[in-house]
Amino acid sequence: GRLVRRAWMPRDSSTAHTFGDVAVAPNGDVYVSDSESPWIHRLPQGGDAFGAFVTHPLFRSLQGMAITPDGHTMFVADYSHGLLRVDLRSRSVTALRAAQGVTLLGVDGLYLRRDALIAVQNGVAPPRLVRFCLDRAGDVVTRAEVLDRNPALVDEPTLGTIVGDS
């Protein structure tokens, strides 16, 4: 309940920013998605200012991010381009492929749980919570499993959290 530290984004008079989701890597680095510029910014562990980390032509409307336990890979949701994989060492970006009939568009919140991405997919009708099962390499969504959809209760879900197996 108390402020521990502040971090700043250096002023950039030529670009507007809209910071959205936050992800913390196992090494303590903090990443922020910027859906307007669009970049992923990084605050190194112990740093006091965010810096531009990676951008890519597939970045259009960045949303949720999830980092693998080894800290080498980030999965990021781009609302209009689907799910992307970022190698945090080389900063290379690739689009995940999906099994036929599976859409990766319209994802907002994104979380990694074992070998699957749990996503809040509010860009489809009805909005839903979905598990995207990944192949061993993490390059292909092999299937999608709808975990919940109840627009009467939550008409536009955005974010969530995973606690244990819940």
Secondary structure, 3 states (H helix, E strand, C coil): CCCCCCCECCCCCCCCCCEEEEEECCCCCEEEEECCCCEEEEECCCCCECEEEECCCCCCCEEEEEECCCCCEEEEEECCCEEEEEECCCCCEEECEECCCCCCCCEEEEEEECCEEEEEECCCCCCEEEEEEECCCCCEEEEEEEEECCCCCCCCCCCCCCCCCC
